[in-house]
Amino acid sequence: MLATTTTIVLALILVASVLCVVRLVRGGSLADRIVALDSLLIMIVLGLAVQAARTGEDTYLDAMVVAALLGFTGTALVAKFIERRGA
Amino acid sequence: MELVASVLMLAGAVLALIAALGLQRFDDVFARMHAATKPATMGLALILVGTALVVPGPGPVAKLLLVIILQFITAPVGAHLVGRAAFRAGTELDPETVFDDLSTRIRPD
């Protein structure tokens, strides 16, 4: 039951991640790329959580906490950067 | 318990997919951010609560709750920072935009 659902969920997250990468490459402005990268990191956090549920392994959750923290710091940092430099 | 967790995870994943589609389909940064910030809070909460229902012991549940709370605090702040920076850096709006009250306020010329 859980194995089947987590497979489907991971597949959906994978498709979403690919779409994020497409936006990251195609860009538009620098801000578009930041939004795409932020979404990609969210997808990584989601994937790690699902993988933890799938395997019952605790280690994935530690990585998840770190990824969630780094996501915000990175976004805030680059936002300051484009505010000074321009998109 | 597994059934509820499965339904929550599926809902979260579908939300993530819809947001990624929005990232492709919308026409300017601000519309894309509107789509991208949905899985950052709601999708994440759904999937993490789903995980919390199936992982054993209180330790993992505490980590999951920590991430949910952190994300609910930082996601709006991050989105605000990016939106503000993009607007001030002069990112052009989609030509079909109807209301733009901010331009007249921060750039009166």
N, CA and C atoms of all chains as a GROMACS GRO file, in nm:
protein
  588
    1MET      N    1   0.084  -0.122   0.000
    1MET     CA    2   0.000   0.000   0.000
    1MET      C    3   0.087   0.126   0.000
    2LEU      N    4   0.164   0.139   0.108
    2LEU     CA    5   0.247   0.259   0.119
    2LEU      C    6   0.356   0.261   0.012
    3ALA      N    7   0.408   0.141  -0.021
    3ALA     CA    8   0.514   0.134  -0.123
    3ALA      C    9   0.461   0.183  -0.257
    4THR      N   10   0.339   0.140  -0.294
    4THR     CA   11   0.281   0.182  -0.421
    4THR      C   12   0.258   0.333  -0.424
    5THR      N   13   0.197   0.385  -0.318
    5THR     CA   14   0.168   0.529  -0.316
    5THR      C   15   0.294   0.611  -0.322
    6THR      N   16   0.395   0.571  -0.242
    6THR     CA   17   0.517   0.652  -0.241
    6THR      C   18   0.584   0.650  -0.377
    7THR      N   19   0.572   0.537  -0.451
    7THR     CA   20   0.629   0.534  -0.586
    7THR      C   21   0.560   0.636  -0.675
    8ILE      N   22   0.425   0.638  -0.669
    8ILE     CA   23   0.350   0.735  -0.750
    8ILE      C   24   0.387   0.878  -0.710
    9VAL      N   25   0.393   0.901  -0.577
    9VAL     CA   26   0.423   1.035  -0.527
    9VAL      C   27   0.562   1.080  -0.572
   10LEU      N   28   0.660   0.988  -0.563
   10LEU     CA   29   0.796   1.023  -0.607
   10LEU      C   30   0.798   1.054  -0.756
   11ALA      N   31   0.719   0.977  -0.835
   11ALA     CA   32   0.714   1.003  -0.979
   11ALA      C   33   0.658   1.143  -1.006
   12LEU      N   34   0.550   1.179  -0.936
   12LEU     CA   35   0.489   1.313  -0.954
   12LEU      C   36   0.590   1.422  -0.918
   13ILE      N   37   0.662   1.401  -0.806
   13ILE     CA   38   0.760   1.500  -0.763
   13ILE      C   39   0.873   1.511  -0.866
   14LEU      N   40   0.909   1.396  -0.925
   14LEU     CA   41   1.015   1.397  -1.028
   14LEU      C   42   0.972   1.481  -1.148
   15VAL      N   43   0.847   1.459  -1.194
   15VAL     CA   44   0.798   1.539  -1.308
   15VAL      C   45   0.800   1.687  -1.272
   16ALA      N   46   0.754   1.720  -1.152
   16ALA     CA   47   0.752   1.860  -1.108
   16ALA      C   48   0.894   1.916  -1.105
   17SER      N   49   0.990   1.835  -1.058
   17SER     CA   50   1.129   1.883  -1.052
   17SER      C   51   1.183   1.910  -1.192
   18VAL      N   52   1.150   1.821  -1.287
   18VAL     CA   53   1.197   1.843  -1.424
   18VAL      C   54   1.142   1.974  -1.479
   19LEU      N   55   1.013   2.001  -1.451
   19LEU     CA   56   0.954   2.127  -1.497
   19LEU      C   57   1.025   2.246  -1.433
   20CYS      N   58   1.063   2.232  -1.305
   20CYS     CA   59   1.138   2.340  -1.238
   20CYS      C   60   1.272   2.362  -1.305
   21VAL      N   61   1.340   2.252  -1.340
   21VAL     CA   62   1.471   2.264  -1.405
   21VAL      C   63   1.456   2.332  -1.541
   22VAL      N   64   1.347   2.298  -1.614
   22VAL     CA   65   1.324   2.363  -1.744
   22VAL      C   66   1.311   2.513  -1.726
   23ARG      N   67   1.236   2.554  -1.624
   23ARG     CA   68   1.222   2.699  -1.600
   23ARG      C   69   1.355   2.760  -1.557
   24LEU      N   70   1.433   2.683  -1.481
   24LEU     CA   71   1.564   2.731  -1.435
   24LEU      C   72   1.656   2.756  -1.553
   25VAL      N   73   1.651   2.669  -1.653
   25VAL     CA   74   1.738   2.685  -1.770
   25VAL      C   75   1.687   2.795  -1.861
   26ARG      N   76   1.553   2.795  -1.886
   26ARG     CA   77   1.497   2.894  -1.978
   26ARG      C   78   1.499   3.034  -1.919
   27GLY      N   79   1.483   3.039  -1.785
   27GLY     CA   80   1.492   3.166  -1.716
   27GLY      C   81   1.386   3.264  -1.757
   28GLY      N   82   1.431   3.376  -1.812
   28GLY     CA   83   1.346   3.492  -1.827
   28GLY      C   84   1.430   3.598  -1.763
   29SER      N   85   1.405   3.624  -1.637
   29SER     CA   86   1.494   3.713  -1.562
   29SER      C   87   1.563   3.631  -1.454
   30LEU      N   88   1.653   3.697  -1.384
   30LEU     CA   89   1.723   3.631  -1.273
   30LEU      C   90   1.623   3.589  -1.165
   31ALA      N   91   1.521   3.672  -1.144
   31ALA     CA   92   1.421   3.641  -1.042
   31ALA      C   93   1.346   3.512  -1.075
   32ASP      N   94   1.320   3.490  -1.205
   32ASP     CA   95   1.256   3.366  -1.248
   32ASP      C   96   1.339   3.246  -1.208
   33ARG      N   97   1.470   3.261  -1.226
   33ARG     CA   98   1.559   3.148  -1.193
   33ARG      C   99   1.559   3.122  -1.044
   34ILE      N  100   1.555   3.230  -0.964
   34ILE     CA  101   1.553   3.210  -0.818
   34ILE      C  102   1.425   3.138  -0.776
   35VAL      N  103   1.312   3.181  -0.834
   35VAL     CA  104   1.185   3.116  -0.801
   35VAL      C  105   1.190   2.968  -0.838
   36ALA      N  106   1.248   2.939  -0.957
   36ALA     CA  107   1.256   2.799  -1.000
   36ALA      C  108   1.347   2.719  -0.909
   37LEU      N  109   1.461   2.778  -0.869
   37LEU     CA  110   1.555   2.707  -0.783
   37LEU      C  111   1.494   2.681  -0.646
   38ASP      N  112   1.421   2.780  -0.596
   38ASP     CA  113   1.352   2.766  -0.467
   38ASP      C  114   1.252   2.652  -0.474
   39SER      N  115   1.173   2.647  -0.584
   39SER     CA  116   1.076   2.538  -0.601
   39SER      C  117   1.147   2.404  -0.610
   40LEU      N  118   1.260   2.402  -0.679
   40LEU     CA  119   1.336   2.277  -0.694
   40LEU      C  120   1.380   2.226  -0.557
   41LEU      N  121   1.424   2.319  -0.471
   41LEU     CA  122   1.467   2.279  -0.337
   41LEU      C  123   1.349   2.227  -0.254
   42ILE      N  124   1.232   2.289  -0.275
   42ILE     CA  125   1.111   2.238  -0.208
   42ILE      C  126   1.082   2.095  -0.252
   43MET      N  127   1.100   2.071  -0.385
   43MET     CA  128   1.077   1.935  -0.436
   43MET      C  129   1.174   1.837  -0.373
   44ILE      N  130   1.299   1.881  -0.351
   44ILE     CA  131   1.398   1.793  -0.287
   44ILE      C  132   1.354   1.761  -0.144
   45VAL      N  133   1.307   1.864  -0.072
   45VAL     CA  134   1.258   1.841   0.065
   45VAL      C  135   1.142   1.742   0.065
   46LEU      N  136   1.048   1.762  -0.028
   46LEU     CA  137   0.933   1.671  -0.038
   46LEU      C  138   0.980   1.529  -0.067
   47GLY      N  139   1.073   1.516  -0.163
   47GLY     CA  140   1.123   1.383  -0.199
   47GLY      C  141   1.190   1.314  -0.082
   48LEU      N  142   1.270   1.390  -0.004
   48LEU     CA  143   1.337   1.330   0.112
   48LEU      C  144   1.235   1.283   0.215
   49ALA      N  145   1.129   1.363   0.236
   49ALA     CA  146   1.026   1.324   0.333
   49ALA      C  147   0.957   1.195   0.287
   50VAL      N  148   0.923   1.189   0.158
   50VAL     CA  149   0.855   1.070   0.106
   50VAL      C  150   0.946   0.948   0.116
   51GLN      N  151   1.074   0.969   0.086
   51GLN     CA  152   1.169   0.859   0.096
   51GLN      C  153   1.182   0.810   0.240
   52ALA      N  154   1.178   0.903   0.336
   52ALA     CA  155   1.183   0.864   0.477
   52ALA      C  156   1.061   0.781   0.514
   53ALA      N  157   0.944   0.821   0.461
   53ALA     CA  158   0.822   0.745   0.489
   53ALA      C  159   0.829   0.607   0.425
   54ARG      N  160   0.894   0.600   0.308
   54ARG     CA  161   0.901   0.475   0.233
   54ARG      C  162   0.993   0.374   0.300
   55THR      N  163   1.110   0.424   0.348
   55THR     CA  164   1.208   0.331   0.403
   55THR      C  165   1.204   0.323   0.556
   56GLY      N  166   1.143   0.425   0.621
   56GLY     CA  167   1.149   0.428   0.766
   56GLY      C  168   1.287   0.467   0.818
   57GLU      N  169   1.368   0.521   0.728
   57GLU     CA  170   1.506   0.560   0.763
   57GLU      C  171   1.506   0.703   0.819
   58ASP      N  172   1.570   0.722   0.933
   58ASP     CA  173   1.568   0.850   1.002
   58ASP      C  174   1.661   0.953   0.936
   59THR      N  175   1.766   0.902   0.872
   59THR     CA  176   1.871   0.991   0.820
   59THR      C  177   1.818   1.090   0.716
   60TYR      N  178   1.721   1.045   0.635
   60TYR     CA  179   1.665   1.134   0.532
   60TYR      C  180   1.607   1.261   0.593
   61LEU      N  181   1.552   1.247   0.715
   61LEU     CA  182   1.487   1.362   0.777
   61LEU      C  183   1.590   1.467   0.818
   62ASP      N  184   1.709   1.423   0.861
   62ASP     CA  185   1.814   1.520   0.895
   62ASP      C  186   1.853   1.600   0.772
   63ALA      N  187   1.872   1.530   0.662
   63ALA     CA  188   1.905   1.600   0.536
   63ALA      C  189   1.793   1.696   0.498
   64MET      N  190   1.668   1.654   0.524
   64MET     CA  191   1.552   1.738   0.490
   64MET      C  192   1.554   1.869   0.567
   65VAL      N  193   1.586   1.862   0.700
   65VAL     CA  194   1.591   1.983   0.782
   65VAL      C  195   1.696   2.079   0.725
   66VAL      N  196   1.812   2.027   0.691
   66VAL     CA  197   1.920   2.111   0.638
   66VAL      C  198   1.878   2.175   0.506
   67ALA      N  199   1.816   2.095   0.416
   67ALA     CA  200   1.775   2.148   0.286
   67ALA      C  201   1.672   2.260   0.304
   68ALA      N  202   1.578   2.240   0.396
   68ALA     CA  203   1.475   2.342   0.418
   68ALA      C  204   1.536   2.471   0.470
   69LEU      N  205   1.637   2.458   0.559
   69LEU     CA  206   1.702   2.579   0.613
   69LEU      C  207   1.781   2.651   0.505
   70LEU      N  208   1.859   2.575   0.426
   70LEU     CA  209   1.942   2.636   0.323
   70LEU      C  210   1.857   2.706   0.217
   71GLY      N  211   1.737   2.652   0.190
   71GLY     CA  212   1.651   2.712   0.089
   71GLY      C  213   1.622   2.857   0.119
   72PHE      N  214   1.586   2.886   0.243
   72PHE     CA  215   1.552   3.024   0.278
   72PHE      C  216   1.673   3.115   0.273
   73THR      N  217   1.786   3.070   0.332
   73THR     CA  218   1.906   3.154   0.332
   73THR      C  219   1.948   3.189   0.189
   74GLY      N  220   1.947   3.088   0.102
   74GLY     CA  221   1.987   3.112  -0.037
   74GLY      C  222   1.897   3.212  -0.105
   75THR      N  223   1.766   3.193  -0.091
   75THR     CA  224   1.671   3.284  -0.154
   75THR      C  225   1.688   3.426  -0.105
   76ALA      N  226   1.701   3.443   0.027
   76ALA     CA  227   1.715   3.577   0.084
   76ALA      C  228   1.842   3.644   0.034
   77LEU      N  229   1.949   3.565   0.028
   77LEU     CA  230   2.078   3.619  -0.016
   77LEU      C  231   2.072   3.669  -0.160
   78VAL      N  232   2.021   3.585  -0.251
   78VAL     CA  233   2.019   3.623  -0.393
   78VAL      C  234   1.918   3.735  -0.416
   79ALA      N  235   1.810   3.740  -0.335
   79ALA     CA  236   1.713   3.849  -0.349
   79ALA      C  237   1.780   3.982  -0.318
   80LYS      N  238   1.862   3.986  -0.212
   80LYS     CA  239   1.938   4.108  -0.180
   80LYS      C  240   2.029   4.146  -0.296
   81PHE      N  241   2.090   4.042  -0.354
   81PHE     CA  242   2.185   4.064  -0.463
   81PHE      C  243   2.118   4.126  -0.584
   82ILE      N  244   2.003   4.074  -0.627
   82ILE     CA  245   1.941   4.133  -0.747
   82ILE      C  246   1.880   4.269  -0.715
   83GLU      N  247   1.847   4.294  -0.588
   83GLU     CA  248   1.792   4.425  -0.557
   83GLU      C  249   1.899   4.532  -0.578
   84ARG      N  250   2.024   4.497  -0.549
   84ARG     CA  251   2.133   4.593  -0.568
   84ARG      C  252   2.177   4.599  -0.714
   85ARG      N  253   2.183   4.484  -0.779
   85ARG     CA  254   2.246   4.476  -0.911
   85ARG      C  255   2.145   4.495  -1.025
   86GLY      N  256   2.018   4.460  -1.001
   86GLY     CA  257   1.918   4.467  -1.106
   86GLY      C  258   1.905   4.333  -1.176
   87ALA      N  259   1.782   4.307  -1.227
   87ALA     CA  260   1.756   4.176  -1.288
   87ALA      C  261   1.814   4.171  -1.428
   88MET      N  262  -0.425   0.424   0.911
   88MET     CA  263  -0.321   0.527   0.920
   88MET      C  264  -0.246   0.540   0.788
   89GLU      N  265  -0.210   0.423   0.730
   89GLU     CA  266  -0.139   0.426   0.602
   89GLU      C  267  -0.225   0.487   0.492
   90LEU      N  268  -0.356   0.460   0.499
   90LEU     CA  269  -0.447   0.513   0.397
   90LEU      C  270  -0.450   0.665   0.402
   91VAL      N  271  -0.466   0.718   0.526
   91VAL     CA  272  -0.470   0.864   0.542
   91VAL      C  273  -0.338   0.925   0.494
   92ALA      N  274  -0.227   0.863   0.534
   92ALA     CA  275  -0.095   0.914   0.493
   92ALA      C  276  -0.082   0.914   0.341
   93SER      N  277  -0.131   0.804   0.277
   93SER     CA  278  -0.121   0.796   0.131
   93SER      C  279  -0.200   0.907   0.064
   94VAL      N  280  -0.323   0.930   0.114
   94VAL     CA  281  -0.407   1.034   0.054
   94VAL      C  282  -0.341   1.171   0.069
   95LEU      N  283  -0.287   1.199   0.190
   95LEU     CA  284  -0.222   1.328   0.213
   95LEU      C  285  -0.102   1.347   0.121
   96MET      N  286  -0.019   1.241   0.110
   96MET     CA  287   0.100   1.252   0.025
   96MET      C  288   0.063   1.273  -0.121
   97LEU      N  289  -0.039   1.200  -0.167
   97LEU     CA  290  -0.081   1.216  -0.307
   97LEU      C  291  -0.130   1.358  -0.332
   98ALA      N  292  -0.209   1.411  -0.236
   98ALA     CA  293  -0.260   1.547  -0.252
   98ALA      C  294  -0.144   1.646  -0.260
   99GLY      N  295  -0.045   1.628  -0.172
   99GLY     CA  296   0.070   1.718  -0.173
   99GLY      C  297   0.148   1.710  -0.303
  100ALA      N  298   0.165   1.588  -0.354
  100ALA     CA  299   0.242   1.570  -0.479
  100ALA      C  300   0.168   1.633  -0.597
  101VAL      N  301   0.035   1.616  -0.600
  101VAL     CA  302  -0.043   1.677  -0.709
  101VAL      C  303  -0.031   1.829  -0.703
  102LEU      N  304  -0.033   1.884  -0.581
  102LEU     CA  305  -0.016   2.029  -0.564
  102LEU      C  306   0.120   2.074  -0.617
  103ALA      N  307   0.224   1.994  -0.585
  103ALA     CA  308   0.358   2.027  -0.634
  103ALA      C  309   0.363   2.026  -0.786
  104LEU      N  310   0.297   1.928  -0.846
  104LEU     CA  311   0.296   1.918  -0.993
  104LEU      C  312   0.222   2.037  -1.055
  105ILE      N  313   0.108   2.074  -0.995
  105ILE     CA  314   0.032   2.189  -1.047
  105ILE      C  315   0.117   2.315  -1.040
  106ALA      N  316   0.190   2.330  -0.929
  106ALA     CA  317   0.274   2.450  -0.914
  106ALA      C  318   0.383   2.452  -1.021
  107ALA      N  319   0.443   2.334  -1.048
  107ALA     CA  320   0.549   2.329  -1.150
  107ALA      C  321   0.492   2.362  -1.287
  108LEU      N  322   0.368   2.318  -1.313
  108LEU     CA  323   0.302   2.354  -1.439
  108LEU      C  324   0.281   2.505  -1.446
  109GLY      N  325   0.240   2.563  -1.333
  109GLY     CA  326   0.219   2.707  -1.328
  109GLY      C  327   0.347   2.782  -1.357
  110LEU      N  328   0.458   2.728  -1.308
  110LEU     CA  329   0.590   2.786  -1.331
  110LEU      C  330   0.620   2.794  -1.480
  111GLN      N  331   0.568   2.696  -1.557
  111GLN     CA  332   0.588   2.696  -1.702
  111GLN      C  333   0.491   2.788  -1.774
  112ARG      N  334   0.366   2.788  -1.728
  112ARG     CA  335   0.259   2.848  -1.808
  112ARG      C  336   0.241   2.998  -1.786
  113PHE      N  337   0.271   3.047  -1.665
  113PHE     CA  338   0.245   3.188  -1.638
  113PHE      C  339   0.350   3.277  -1.703
  114ASP      N  340   0.315   3.406  -1.719
  114ASP     CA  341   0.393   3.490  -1.809
  114ASP      C  342   0.492   3.586  -1.745
  115ASP      N  343   0.479   3.617  -1.617
  115ASP     CA  344   0.585   3.700  -1.558
  115ASP      C  345   0.623   3.647  -1.419
  116VAL      N  346   0.728   3.707  -1.364
  116VAL     CA  347   0.784   3.656  -1.238
  116VAL      C  348   0.678   3.647  -1.128
  117PHE      N  349   0.593   3.751  -1.124
  117PHE     CA  350   0.501   3.760  -1.011
  117PHE      C  351   0.391   3.654  -1.020
  118ALA      N  352   0.344   3.629  -1.142
  118ALA     CA  353   0.245   3.522  -1.160
  118ALA      C  354   0.308   3.385  -1.130
  119ARG      N  355   0.434   3.371  -1.171
  119ARG     CA  356   0.500   3.243  -1.144
  119ARG      C  357   0.521   3.223  -0.995
  120MET      N  358   0.554   3.332  -0.925
  120MET     CA  359   0.570   3.320  -0.779
  120MET      C  360   0.439   3.281  -0.714
  121HIS      N  361   0.330   3.336  -0.768
  121HIS     CA  362   0.198   3.302  -0.716
  121HIS      C  363   0.176   3.151  -0.722
  122ALA      N  364   0.220   3.089  -0.832
  122ALA     CA  365   0.206   2.944  -0.844
  122ALA      C  366   0.307   2.872  -0.755
  123ALA      N  367   0.431   2.924  -0.752
  123ALA     CA  368   0.539   2.850  -0.686
  123ALA      C  369   0.527   2.846  -0.535
  124THR      N  370   0.456   2.942  -0.476
  124THR     CA  371   0.451   2.945  -0.330
  124THR      C  372   0.345   2.853  -0.271
  125LYS      N  373   0.264   2.790  -0.358
  125LYS     CA  374   0.164   2.698  -0.305
  125LYS      C  375   0.222   2.569  -0.248
  126PRO      N  376   0.309   2.497  -0.322
  126PRO     CA  377   0.362   2.375  -0.261
  126PRO      C  378   0.460   2.406  -0.149
  127ALA      N  379   0.516   2.529  -0.148
  127ALA     CA  380   0.613   2.564  -0.045
  127ALA      C  381   0.550   2.561   0.094
  128THR      N  382   0.419   2.586   0.103
  128THR     CA  383   0.354   2.577   0.234
  128THR      C  384   0.256   2.461   0.240
  129MET      N  385   0.152   2.468   0.156
  129MET     CA  386   0.045   2.368   0.164
  129MET      C  387   0.092   2.228   0.124
  130GLY      N  388   0.162   2.219   0.008
  130GLY     CA  389   0.207   2.089  -0.038
  130GLY      C  390   0.304   2.026   0.060
  131LEU      N  391   0.396   2.110   0.111
  131LEU     CA  392   0.493   2.061   0.209
  131LEU      C  393   0.423   2.013   0.336
  132ALA      N  394   0.326   2.091   0.384
  132ALA     CA  395   0.255   2.051   0.506
  132ALA      C  396   0.182   1.918   0.484
  133LEU      N  397   0.116   1.903   0.369
  133LEU     CA  398   0.042   1.779   0.341
  133LEU      C  399   0.136   1.658   0.342
  134ILE      N  400   0.246   1.668   0.267
  134ILE     CA  401   0.335   1.553   0.255
  134ILE      C  402   0.404   1.524   0.388
  135LEU      N  403   0.446   1.629   0.460
  135LEU     CA  404   0.516   1.604   0.586
  135LEU      C  405   0.423   1.549   0.693
  136VAL      N  406   0.299   1.594   0.696
  136VAL     CA  407   0.204   1.535   0.791
  136VAL      C  408   0.178   1.389   0.754
  137GLY      N  409   0.169   1.362   0.622
  137GLY     CA  410   0.155   1.224   0.576
  137GLY      C  411   0.271   1.137   0.622
  138THR      N  412   0.393   1.191   0.610
  138THR     CA  413   0.511   1.117   0.657
  138THR      C  414   0.506   1.096   0.808
  139ALA      N  415   0.466   1.203   0.879
  139ALA     CA  416   0.463   1.195   1.026
  139ALA      C  417   0.368   1.085   1.074
  140LEU      N  418   0.267   1.052   0.993
  140LEU     CA  419   0.172   0.949   1.034
  140LEU      C  420   0.230   0.809   1.025
  141VAL      N  421   0.333   0.788   0.940
  141VAL     CA  422   0.386   0.654   0.922
  141VAL      C  423   0.524   0.630   0.982
  142VAL      N  424   0.602   0.739   1.009
  142VAL     CA  425   0.734   0.714   1.068
  142VAL      C  426   0.719   0.674   1.215
  143PRO      N  427   0.806   0.584   1.264
  143PRO     CA  428   0.796   0.541   1.403
  143PRO      C  429   0.867   0.637   1.498
  144GLY      N  430   0.812   0.652   1.618
  144GLY     CA  431   0.881   0.726   1.724
  144GLY      C  432   0.859   0.876   1.720
  145PRO      N  433   0.885   0.945   1.832
  145PRO     CA  434   0.860   1.089   1.842
  145PRO      C  435   0.970   1.174   1.777
  146GLY      N  436   1.093   1.123   1.768
  146GLY     CA  437   1.203   1.203   1.715
  146GLY      C  438   1.180   1.250   1.572
  147PRO      N  439   1.152   1.159   1.478
  147PRO     CA  440   1.124   1.199   1.339
  147PRO      C  441   1.006   1.295   1.328
  148VAL      N  442   0.902   1.271   1.409
  148VAL     CA  443   0.785   1.360   1.404
  148VAL      C  444   0.825   1.501   1.444
  149ALA      N  445   0.915   1.512   1.544
  149ALA     CA  446   0.961   1.644   1.588
  149ALA      C  447   1.034   1.715   1.474
  150LYS      N  448   1.120   1.640   1.402
  150LYS     CA  449   1.192   1.701   1.289
  150LYS      C  450   1.095   1.749   1.181
  151LEU      N  451   0.995   1.665   1.151
  151LEU     CA  452   0.897   1.703   1.048
  151LEU      C  453   0.821   1.828   1.089
  152LEU      N  454   0.781   1.833   1.217
  152LEU     CA  455   0.709   1.952   1.266
  152LEU      C  456   0.797   2.075   1.259
  153LEU      N  457   0.926   2.057   1.294
  153LEU     CA  458   1.020   2.169   1.288
  153LEU      C  459   1.026   2.227   1.147
  154VAL      N  460   1.037   2.136   1.048
  154VAL     CA  461   1.044   2.184   0.910
  154VAL      C  462   0.915   2.254   0.869
  155ILE      N  463   0.799   2.198   0.909
  155ILE     CA  464   0.672   2.262   0.873
  155ILE      C  465   0.666   2.404   0.930
  156ILE      N  466   0.701   2.417   1.060
  156ILE     CA  467   0.692   2.549   1.124
  156ILE      C  468   0.791   2.646   1.059
  157LEU      N  469   0.916   2.601   1.040
  157LEU     CA  470   1.016   2.686   0.975
  157LEU      C  471   0.968   2.733   0.839
  158GLN      N  472   0.912   2.639   0.762
  158GLN     CA  473   0.871   2.672   0.626
  158GLN      C  474   0.755   2.770   0.627
  159PHE      N  475   0.663   2.755   0.722
  159PHE     CA  476   0.551   2.848   0.728
  159PHE      C  477   0.596   2.988   0.769
  160ILE      N  478   0.710   2.997   0.841
  160ILE     CA  479   0.762   3.130   0.874
  160ILE      C  480   0.844   3.186   0.758
  161THR      N  481   0.932   3.102   0.699
  161THR     CA  482   1.027   3.157   0.602
  161THR      C  483   0.971   3.168   0.460
  162ALA      N  484   0.875   3.085   0.422
  162ALA     CA  485   0.827   3.090   0.283
  162ALA      C  486   0.766   3.226   0.246
  163PRO      N  487   0.677   3.283   0.330
  163PRO     CA  488   0.623   3.416   0.295
  163PRO      C  489   0.731   3.523   0.294
  164VAL      N  490   0.826   3.515   0.388
  164VAL     CA  491   0.933   3.615   0.394
  164VAL      C  492   1.019   3.606   0.268
  165GLY      N  493   1.055   3.483   0.230
  165GLY     CA  494   1.136   3.464   0.110
  165GLY      C  495   1.065   3.512  -0.014
  166ALA      N  496   0.937   3.478  -0.027
  166ALA     CA  497   0.861   3.520  -0.144
  166ALA      C  498   0.851   3.672  -0.150
  167HIS      N  499   0.832   3.734  -0.033
  167HIS     CA  500   0.825   3.880  -0.027
  167HIS      C  501   0.956   3.942  -0.073
  168LEU      N  502   1.069   3.887  -0.024
  168LEU     CA  503   1.200   3.940  -0.061
  168LEU      C  504   1.222   3.930  -0.211
  169VAL      N  505   1.190   3.813  -0.269
  169VAL     CA  506   1.212   3.795  -0.413
  169VAL      C  507   1.122   3.889  -0.492
  170GLY      N  508   0.994   3.899  -0.453
  170GLY     CA  509   0.901   3.985  -0.525
  170GLY      C  510   0.944   4.129  -0.521
  171ARG      N  511   0.986   4.174  -0.402
  171ARG     CA  512   1.030   4.312  -0.385
  171ARG      C  513   1.154   4.341  -0.467
  172ALA      N  514   1.251   4.248  -0.459
  172ALA     CA  515   1.375   4.266  -0.533
  172ALA      C  516   1.348   4.268  -0.683
  173ALA      N  517   1.262   4.176  -0.730
  173ALA     CA  518   1.232   4.170  -0.874
  173ALA      C  519   1.165   4.299  -0.919
  174PHE      N  520   1.071   4.350  -0.840
  174PHE     CA  521   1.000   4.471  -0.881
  174PHE      C  522   1.093   4.591  -0.882
  175ARG      N  523   1.174   4.604  -0.776
  175ARG     CA  524   1.264   4.719  -0.768
  175ARG      C  525   1.374   4.714  -0.871
  176ALA      N  526   1.410   4.591  -0.913
  176ALA     CA  527   1.514   4.578  -1.015
  176ALA      C  528   1.456   4.606  -1.154
  177GLY      N  529   1.325   4.634  -1.160
  177GLY     CA  530   1.266   4.676  -1.287
  177GLY      C  531   1.221   4.562  -1.376
  178THR      N  532   1.193   4.446  -1.319
  178THR     CA  533   1.138   4.336  -1.399
  178THR      C  534   1.006   4.380  -1.461
  179GLU      N  535   0.993   4.358  -1.594
  179GLU     CA  536   0.869   4.406  -1.656
  179GLU      C  537   0.752   4.313  -1.624
  180LEU      N  538   0.633   4.373  -1.611
  180LEU     CA  539   0.513   4.296  -1.584
  180LEU      C  540   0.459   4.242  -1.716
  181ASP      N  541   0.378   4.139  -1.704
  181ASP     CA  542   0.306   4.086  -1.819
  181ASP      C  543   0.221   4.198  -1.878
  182PRO      N  544   0.224   4.220  -2.010
  182PRO     CA  545   0.147   4.331  -2.071
  182PRO      C  546  -0.003   4.326  -2.041
  183GLU      N  547  -0.053   4.208  -2.009
  183GLU     CA  548  -0.197   4.196  -1.981
  183GLU      C  549  -0.233   4.234  -1.838
  184THR      N  550  -0.132   4.273  -1.758
  184THR     CA  551  -0.159   4.311  -1.619
  184THR      C  552  -0.258   4.427  -1.613
  185VAL      N  553  -0.359   4.417  -1.528
  185VAL     CA  554  -0.464   4.519  -1.523
  185VAL      C  555  -0.431   4.626  -1.420
  186PHE      N  556  -0.394   4.586  -1.299
  186PHE     CA  557  -0.365   4.684  -1.194
  186PHE      C  558  -0.217   4.687  -1.163
  187ASP      N  559  -0.159   4.803  -1.156
  187ASP     CA  560  -0.022   4.816  -1.109
  187ASP      C  561  -0.014   4.942  -1.024
  188ASP      N  562  -0.056   4.931  -0.898
  188ASP     CA  563  -0.055   5.047  -0.810
  188ASP      C  564   0.084   5.079  -0.758
  189LEU      N  565   0.172   4.978  -0.758
  189LEU     CA  566   0.301   4.996  -0.693
  189LEU      C  567   0.394   5.086  -0.774
  190SER      N  568   0.390   5.074  -0.908
  190SER     CA  569   0.479   5.154  -0.991
  190SER      C  570   0.460   5.303  -0.966
  191THR      N  571   0.334   5.346  -0.958
  191THR     CA  572   0.307   5.488  -0.940
  191THR      C  573   0.350   5.535  -0.801
  192ARG      N  574   0.361   5.441  -0.706
  192ARG     CA  575   0.398   5.483  -0.571
  192ARG      C  576   0.548   5.489  -0.551
  193ILE      N  577   0.621   5.389  -0.605
  193ILE     CA  578   0.765   5.392  -0.579
  193ILE      C  579   0.841   5.459  -0.693
  194ARG      N  580   0.775   5.478  -0.809
  194ARG     CA  581   0.839   5.552  -0.919
  194ARG      C  582   0.742   5.658  -0.968
  195PRO      N  583   0.730   5.770  -0.897
  195PRO     CA  584   0.624   5.867  -0.929
  195PRO      C  585   0.642   5.936  -1.063
  196ASP      N  586   0.761   5.928  -1.127
  196ASP     CA  587   0.787   6.002  -1.250
  196ASP      C  588   0.707   5.956  -1.370
   0.00000   0.00000   0.00000
